[in-house]
Amino acid sequence: MPRPAPLSPAALVAHRFGDYQTLARKLGVDRTTALRWVQSGHIPRKRIPSILALARRERIALTEAEALMGRAG
């Protein structure tokens, strides 16, 4: 079975929410902010608690480790 492709923390979070635009809308941040996160690969640490809380409310599987470290290939 092939291994999943590696994803940066921001790309993984955006993917779990559908895309960066959906993440931005649900989190209440500007789309360009979420896009910068995906482009840089990282989400500011201060945003992680609110993203994890949103993921729980939305029943999206996301751990703190994934939000901080992404997924290795």
PDB file as gemmi writes it, atoms N, CA and C in Angstrom:
CRYST1    1.000    1.000    1.000  90.00  90.00  90.00 P 1                      
ATOM      1  N   MET A   1       0.849  -1.175   0.000  1.00  0.00           N  
ATOM      2  CA  MET A   1       0.000   0.000   0.000  1.00  0.00           C  
ATOM      3  C   MET A   1       0.899   1.244   0.000  1.00  0.00           C  
ATOM      4  N   PRO A   2       0.641   2.194  -0.903  1.00  0.00           N  
ATOM      5  CA  PRO A   2       1.486   3.383  -0.976  1.00  0.00           C  
ATOM      6  C   PRO A   2       1.315   4.273   0.255  1.00  0.00           C  
ATOM      7  N   ARG A   3       2.418   4.926   0.616  1.00  0.00           N  
ATOM      8  CA  ARG A   3       2.369   5.849   1.748  1.00  0.00           C  
ATOM      9  C   ARG A   3       1.724   7.160   1.302  1.00  0.00           C  
ATOM     10  N   PRO A   4       1.011   7.816   2.219  1.00  0.00           N  
ATOM     11  CA  PRO A   4       0.433   9.112   1.852  1.00  0.00           C  
ATOM     12  C   PRO A   4       1.535  10.152   1.644  1.00  0.00           C  
ATOM     13  N   ALA A   5       1.254  11.096   0.785  1.00  0.00           N  
ATOM     14  CA  ALA A   5       2.227  12.160   0.505  1.00  0.00           C  
ATOM     15  C   ALA A   5       2.403  13.038   1.736  1.00  0.00           C  
ATOM     16  N   PRO A   6       3.611  13.552   1.945  1.00  0.00           N  
ATOM     17  CA  PRO A   6       3.810  14.455   3.078  1.00  0.00           C  
ATOM     18  C   PRO A   6       3.035  15.752   2.872  1.00  0.00           C  
ATOM     19  N   LEU A   7       2.550  16.311   3.961  1.00  0.00           N  
ATOM     20  CA  LEU A   7       1.838  17.587   3.917  1.00  0.00           C  
ATOM     21  C   LEU A   7       2.358  18.477   5.025  1.00  0.00           C  
ATOM     22  N   SER A   8       2.527  19.749   4.723  1.00  0.00           N  
ATOM     23  CA  SER A   8       2.906  20.715   5.753  1.00  0.00           C  
ATOM     24  C   SER A   8       1.740  20.842   6.737  1.00  0.00           C  
ATOM     25  N   PRO A   9       2.001  21.370   7.919  1.00  0.00           N  
ATOM     26  CA  PRO A   9       0.904  21.541   8.874  1.00  0.00           C  
ATOM     27  C   PRO A   9      -0.259  22.347   8.297  1.00  0.00           C  
ATOM     28  N   ALA A  10       0.038  23.464   7.650  1.00  0.00           N  
ATOM     29  CA  ALA A  10      -1.029  24.308   7.115  1.00  0.00           C  
ATOM     30  C   ALA A  10      -1.791  23.619   5.987  1.00  0.00           C  
ATOM     31  N   ALA A  11      -1.076  22.920   5.114  1.00  0.00           N  
ATOM     32  CA  ALA A  11      -1.736  22.210   4.015  1.00  0.00           C  
ATOM     33  C   ALA A  11      -2.634  21.096   4.558  1.00  0.00           C  
ATOM     34  N   LEU A  12      -2.172  20.391   5.582  1.00  0.00           N  
ATOM     35  CA  LEU A  12      -2.973  19.322   6.175  1.00  0.00           C  
ATOM     36  C   LEU A  12      -4.240  19.878   6.816  1.00  0.00           C  
ATOM     37  N   VAL A  13      -4.100  20.961   7.576  1.00  0.00           N  
ATOM     38  CA  VAL A  13      -5.270  21.576   8.216  1.00  0.00           C  
ATOM     39  C   VAL A  13      -6.257  22.048   7.162  1.00  0.00           C  
ATOM     40  N   ALA A  14      -5.781  22.766   6.154  1.00  0.00           N  
ATOM     41  CA  ALA A  14      -6.667  23.249   5.089  1.00  0.00           C  
ATOM     42  C   ALA A  14      -7.364  22.087   4.394  1.00  0.00           C  
ATOM     43  N   HIS A  15      -6.622  21.027   4.131  1.00  0.00           N  
ATOM     44  CA  HIS A  15      -7.198  19.844   3.476  1.00  0.00           C  
ATOM     45  C   HIS A  15      -8.309  19.231   4.334  1.00  0.00           C  
ATOM     46  N   ARG A  16      -8.080  19.121   5.627  1.00  0.00           N  
ATOM     47  CA  ARG A  16      -9.089  18.532   6.514  1.00  0.00           C  
ATOM     48  C   ARG A  16     -10.370  19.361   6.534  1.00  0.00           C  
ATOM     49  N   PHE A  17     -10.247  20.681   6.389  1.00  0.00           N  
ATOM     50  CA  PHE A  17     -11.427  21.543   6.378  1.00  0.00           C  
ATOM     51  C   PHE A  17     -12.020  21.672   4.980  1.00  0.00           C  
ATOM     52  N   GLY A  18     -11.365  21.156   3.980  1.00  0.00           N  
ATOM     53  CA  GLY A  18     -11.849  21.218   2.605  1.00  0.00           C  
ATOM     54  C   GLY A  18     -10.892  21.988   1.717  1.00  0.00           C  
ATOM     55  N   ASP A  19     -10.577  23.206   2.107  1.00  0.00           N  
ATOM     56  CA  ASP A  19      -9.591  24.045   1.418  1.00  0.00           C  
ATOM     57  C   ASP A  19      -9.302  25.262   2.290  1.00  0.00           C  
ATOM     58  N   TYR A  20      -8.351  26.081   1.873  1.00  0.00           N  
ATOM     59  CA  TYR A  20      -7.961  27.213   2.710  1.00  0.00           C  
ATOM     60  C   TYR A  20      -9.083  28.243   2.826  1.00  0.00           C  
ATOM     61  N   GLN A  21      -9.911  28.357   1.799  1.00  0.00           N  
ATOM     62  CA  GLN A  21     -11.012  29.322   1.842  1.00  0.00           C  
ATOM     63  C   GLN A  21     -12.062  28.915   2.875  1.00  0.00           C  
ATOM     64  N   THR A  22     -12.381  27.638   2.920  1.00  0.00           N  
ATOM     65  CA  THR A  22     -13.342  27.147   3.910  1.00  0.00           C  
ATOM     66  C   THR A  22     -12.776  27.306   5.312  1.00  0.00           C  
ATOM     67  N   LEU A  23     -11.507  26.963   5.483  1.00  0.00           N  
ATOM     68  CA  LEU A  23     -10.862  27.148   6.781  1.00  0.00           C  
ATOM     69  C   LEU A  23     -10.948  28.607   7.209  1.00  0.00           C  
ATOM     70  N   ALA A  24     -10.618  29.520   6.321  1.00  0.00           N  
ATOM     71  CA  ALA A  24     -10.648  30.949   6.639  1.00  0.00           C  
ATOM     72  C   ALA A  24     -12.054  31.391   7.040  1.00  0.00           C  
ATOM     73  N   ARG A  25     -13.040  30.997   6.272  1.00  0.00           N  
ATOM     74  CA  ARG A  25     -14.424  31.397   6.561  1.00  0.00           C  
ATOM     75  C   ARG A  25     -14.871  30.887   7.918  1.00  0.00           C  
ATOM     76  N   LYS A  26     -14.618  29.613   8.183  1.00  0.00           N  
ATOM     77  CA  LYS A  26     -15.066  29.024   9.445  1.00  0.00           C  
ATOM     78  C   LYS A  26     -14.283  29.553  10.644  1.00  0.00           C  
ATOM     79  N   LEU A  27     -13.032  29.949  10.416  1.00  0.00           N  
ATOM     80  CA  LEU A  27     -12.199  30.457  11.498  1.00  0.00           C  
ATOM     81  C   LEU A  27     -12.384  31.963  11.695  1.00  0.00           C  
ATOM     82  N   GLY A  28     -12.983  32.615  10.693  1.00  0.00           N  
ATOM     83  CA  GLY A  28     -13.216  34.051  10.793  1.00  0.00           C  
ATOM     84  C   GLY A  28     -11.982  34.890  10.498  1.00  0.00           C  
ATOM     85  N   VAL A  29     -11.112  34.368   9.624  1.00  0.00           N  
ATOM     86  CA  VAL A  29      -9.942  35.139   9.196  1.00  0.00           C  
ATOM     87  C   VAL A  29     -10.050  35.403   7.703  1.00  0.00           C  
ATOM     88  N   ASP A  30      -9.299  36.375   7.239  1.00  0.00           N  
ATOM     89  CA  ASP A  30      -9.300  36.699   5.828  1.00  0.00           C  
ATOM     90  C   ASP A  30      -8.733  35.537   5.014  1.00  0.00           C  
ATOM     91  N   ARG A  31      -9.258  35.348   3.808  1.00  0.00           N  
ATOM     92  CA  ARG A  31      -8.767  34.257   2.948  1.00  0.00           C  
ATOM     93  C   ARG A  31      -7.282  34.386   2.664  1.00  0.00           C  
ATOM     94  N   THR A  32      -6.796  35.617   2.518  1.00  0.00           N  
ATOM     95  CA  THR A  32      -5.370  35.786   2.221  1.00  0.00           C  
ATOM     96  C   THR A  32      -4.506  35.348   3.400  1.00  0.00           C  
ATOM     97  N   THR A  33      -5.027  35.459   4.606  1.00  0.00           N  
ATOM     98  CA  THR A  33      -4.296  34.986   5.780  1.00  0.00           C  
ATOM     99  C   THR A  33      -4.122  33.480   5.713  1.00  0.00           C  
ATOM    100  N   ALA A  34      -5.221  32.771   5.470  1.00  0.00           N  
ATOM    101  CA  ALA A  34      -5.154  31.309   5.377  1.00  0.00           C  
ATOM    102  C   ALA A  34      -4.304  30.882   4.190  1.00  0.00           C  
ATOM    103  N   LEU A  35      -4.371  31.610   3.094  1.00  0.00           N  
ATOM    104  CA  LEU A  35      -3.541  31.295   1.929  1.00  0.00           C  
ATOM    105  C   LEU A  35      -2.067  31.455   2.270  1.00  0.00           C  
ATOM    106  N   ARG A  36      -1.711  32.509   2.991  1.00  0.00           N  
ATOM    107  CA  ARG A  36      -0.308  32.688   3.404  1.00  0.00           C  
ATOM    108  C   ARG A  36       0.150  31.537   4.284  1.00  0.00           C  
ATOM    109  N   TRP A  37      -0.730  31.056   5.155  1.00  0.00           N  
ATOM    110  CA  TRP A  37      -0.375  29.905   5.989  1.00  0.00           C  
ATOM    111  C   TRP A  37      -0.030  28.712   5.107  1.00  0.00           C  
ATOM    112  N   VAL A  38      -0.884  28.434   4.133  1.00  0.00           N  
ATOM    113  CA  VAL A  38      -0.658  27.285   3.251  1.00  0.00           C  
ATOM    114  C   VAL A  38       0.623  27.489   2.442  1.00  0.00           C  
ATOM    115  N   GLN A  39       0.833  28.685   1.942  1.00  0.00           N  
ATOM    116  CA  GLN A  39       2.034  28.955   1.143  1.00  0.00           C  
ATOM    117  C   GLN A  39       3.316  28.831   1.969  1.00  0.00           C  
ATOM    118  N   SER A  40       3.253  29.263   3.226  1.00  0.00           N  
ATOM    119  CA  SER A  40       4.444  29.172   4.085  1.00  0.00           C  
ATOM    120  C   SER A  40       4.589  27.779   4.691  1.00  0.00           C  
ATOM    121  N   GLY A  41       3.464  27.067   4.779  1.00  0.00           N  
ATOM    122  CA  GLY A  41       3.479  25.725   5.350  1.00  0.00           C  
ATOM    123  C   GLY A  41       3.157  25.671   6.826  1.00  0.00           C  
ATOM    124  N   HIS A  42       3.079  26.834   7.478  1.00  0.00           N  
ATOM    125  CA  HIS A  42       2.877  26.855   8.930  1.00  0.00           C  
ATOM    126  C   HIS A  42       1.750  27.788   9.342  1.00  0.00           C  
ATOM    127  N   ILE A  43       1.119  27.430  10.442  1.00  0.00           N  
ATOM    128  CA  ILE A  43       0.078  28.244  11.055  1.00  0.00           C  
ATOM    129  C   ILE A  43       0.666  28.804  12.344  1.00  0.00           C  
ATOM    130  N   PRO A  44       0.451  30.085  12.643  1.00  0.00           N  
ATOM    131  CA  PRO A  44       0.966  30.634  13.897  1.00  0.00           C  
ATOM    132  C   PRO A  44       0.447  29.842  15.104  1.00  0.00           C  
ATOM    133  N   ARG A  45       1.347  29.589  16.047  1.00  0.00           N  
ATOM    134  CA  ARG A  45       0.987  28.795  17.233  1.00  0.00           C  
ATOM    135  C   ARG A  45      -0.232  29.347  17.954  1.00  0.00           C  
ATOM    136  N   LYS A  46      -0.385  30.669  17.987  1.00  0.00           N  
ATOM    137  CA  LYS A  46      -1.514  31.258  18.708  1.00  0.00           C  
ATOM    138  C   LYS A  46      -2.862  30.886  18.085  1.00  0.00           C  
ATOM    139  N   ARG A  47      -2.865  30.449  16.833  1.00  0.00           N  
ATOM    140  CA  ARG A  47      -4.109  30.056  16.147  1.00  0.00           C  
ATOM    141  C   ARG A  47      -4.477  28.584  16.370  1.00  0.00           C  
ATOM    142  N   ILE A  48      -3.522  27.783  16.805  1.00  0.00           N  
ATOM    143  CA  ILE A  48      -3.751  26.336  16.915  1.00  0.00           C  
ATOM    144  C   ILE A  48      -4.912  25.998  17.848  1.00  0.00           C  
ATOM    145  N   PRO A  49      -5.004  26.574  19.057  1.00  0.00           N  
ATOM    146  CA  PRO A  49      -6.137  26.218  19.934  1.00  0.00           C  
ATOM    147  C   PRO A  49      -7.510  26.478  19.299  1.00  0.00           C  
ATOM    148  N   SER A  50      -7.661  27.602  18.614  1.00  0.00           N  
ATOM    149  CA  SER A  50      -8.959  27.881  17.993  1.00  0.00           C  
ATOM    150  C   SER A  50      -9.231  26.945  16.819  1.00  0.00           C  
ATOM    151  N   ILE A  51      -8.190  26.557  16.090  1.00  0.00           N  
ATOM    152  CA  ILE A  51      -8.369  25.604  14.988  1.00  0.00           C  
ATOM    153  C   ILE A  51      -8.764  24.232  15.529  1.00  0.00           C  
ATOM    154  N   LEU A  52      -8.124  23.803  16.610  1.00  0.00           N  
ATOM    155  CA  LEU A  52      -8.471  22.509  17.204  1.00  0.00           C  
ATOM    156  C   LEU A  52      -9.889  22.520  17.760  1.00  0.00           C  
ATOM    157  N   ALA A  53     -10.287  23.620  18.387  1.00  0.00           N  
ATOM    158  CA  ALA A  53     -11.659  23.730  18.911  1.00  0.00           C  
ATOM    159  C   ALA A  53     -12.666  23.690  17.761  1.00  0.00           C  
ATOM    160  N   LEU A  54     -12.367  24.396  16.677  1.00  0.00           N  
ATOM    161  CA  LEU A  54     -13.242  24.381  15.508  1.00  0.00           C  
ATOM    162  C   LEU A  54     -13.326  22.976  14.916  1.00  0.00           C  
ATOM    163  N   ALA A  55     -12.210  22.298  14.825  1.00  0.00           N  
ATOM    164  CA  ALA A  55     -12.207  20.933  14.289  1.00  0.00           C  
ATOM    165  C   ALA A  55     -13.090  20.020  15.146  1.00  0.00           C  
ATOM    166  N   ARG A  56     -13.002  20.162  16.462  1.00  0.00           N  
ATOM    167  CA  ARG A  56     -13.869  19.347  17.338  1.00  0.00           C  
ATOM    168  C   ARG A  56     -15.334  19.657  17.085  1.00  0.00           C  
ATOM    169  N   ARG A  57     -15.680  20.944  17.010  1.00  0.00           N  
ATOM    170  CA  ARG A  57     -17.082  21.330  16.762  1.00  0.00           C  
ATOM    171  C   ARG A  57     -17.579  20.803  15.419  1.00  0.00           C  
ATOM    172  N   GLU A  58     -16.712  20.815  14.433  1.00  0.00           N  
ATOM    173  CA  GLU A  58     -17.084  20.375  13.081  1.00  0.00           C  
ATOM    174  C   GLU A  58     -16.927  18.864  12.892  1.00  0.00           C  
ATOM    175  N   ARG A  59     -16.464  18.188  13.935  1.00  0.00           N  
ATOM    176  CA  ARG A  59     -16.217  16.742  13.888  1.00  0.00           C  
ATOM    177  C   ARG A  59     -15.200  16.379  12.800  1.00  0.00           C  
ATOM    178  N   ILE A  60     -14.137  17.186  12.755  1.00  0.00           N  
ATOM    179  CA  ILE A  60     -13.038  16.966  11.822  1.00  0.00           C  
ATOM    180  C   ILE A  60     -11.880  16.363  12.603  1.00  0.00           C  
ATOM    181  N   ALA A  61     -11.390  15.238  12.130  1.00  0.00           N  
ATOM    182  CA  ALA A  61     -10.271  14.567  12.804  1.00  0.00           C  
ATOM    183  C   ALA A  61      -9.001  15.388  12.602  1.00  0.00           C  
ATOM    184  N   LEU A  62      -8.479  15.929  13.697  1.00  0.00           N  
ATOM    185  CA  LEU A  62      -7.259  16.730  13.635  1.00  0.00           C  
ATOM    186  C   LEU A  62      -6.630  16.741  15.016  1.00  0.00           C  
ATOM    187  N   THR A  63      -5.371  16.354  15.082  1.00  0.00           N  
ATOM    188  CA  THR A  63      -4.668  16.363  16.364  1.00  0.00           C  
ATOM    189  C   THR A  63      -3.761  17.590  16.454  1.00  0.00           C  
ATOM    190  N   GLU A  64      -3.369  17.905  17.667  1.00  0.00           N  
ATOM    191  CA  GLU A  64      -2.447  19.018  17.859  1.00  0.00           C  
ATOM    192  C   GLU A  64      -1.127  18.743  17.138  1.00  0.00           C  
ATOM    193  N   ALA A  65      -0.663  17.510  17.207  1.00  0.00           N  
ATOM    194  CA  ALA A  65       0.588  17.151  16.535  1.00  0.00           C  
ATOM    195  C   ALA A  65       0.481  17.383  15.026  1.00  0.00           C  
ATOM    196  N   GLU A  66      -0.641  17.028  14.421  1.00  0.00           N  
ATOM    197  CA  GLU A  66      -0.812  17.245  12.985  1.00  0.00           C  
ATOM    198  C   GLU A  66      -0.831  18.742  12.664  1.00  0.00           C  
ATOM    199  N   ALA A  67      -1.491  19.530  13.498  1.00  0.00           N  
ATOM    200  CA  ALA A  67      -1.573  20.967  13.259  1.00  0.00           C  
ATOM    201  C   ALA A  67      -0.213  21.639  13.405  1.00  0.00           C  
ATOM    202  N   LEU A  68       0.642  21.069  14.224  1.00  0.00           N  
ATOM    203  CA  LEU A  68       1.976  21.641  14.448  1.00  0.00           C  
ATOM    204  C   LEU A  68       3.044  21.072  13.525  1.00  0.00           C  
ATOM    205  N   MET A  69       2.917  19.783  13.168  1.00  0.00           N  
ATOM    206  CA  MET A  69       3.994  19.122  12.418  1.00  0.00           C  
ATOM    207  C   MET A  69       3.580  18.605  11.051  1.00  0.00           C  
ATOM    208  N   GLY A  70       2.302  18.607  10.742  1.00  0.00           N  
ATOM    209  CA  GLY A  70       1.857  18.099   9.439  1.00  0.00           C  
ATOM    210  C   GLY A  70       1.914  16.579   9.393  1.00  0.00           C  
ATOM    211  N   ARG A  71       2.117  16.074   8.193  1.00  0.00           N  
ATOM    212  CA  ARG A  71       2.170  14.612   8.003  1.00  0.00           C  
ATOM    213  C   ARG A  71       3.415  14.252   7.217  1.00  0.00           C  
ATOM    214  N   ALA A  72       4.199  13.368   7.791  1.00  0.00           N  
ATOM    215  CA  ALA A  72       5.389  12.888   7.106  1.00  0.00           C  
ATOM    216  C   ALA A  72       4.999  11.928   5.987  1.00  0.00           C  
ATOM    217  N   GLY A  73       5.824  11.847   4.989  1.00  0.00           N  
ATOM    218  CA  GLY A  73       5.543  10.961   3.855  1.00  0.00           C  
ATOM    219  C   GLY A  73       5.978   9.554   4.085  1.00  0.00           C  
TER     220      GLY A  73                                                      
END                                                                             
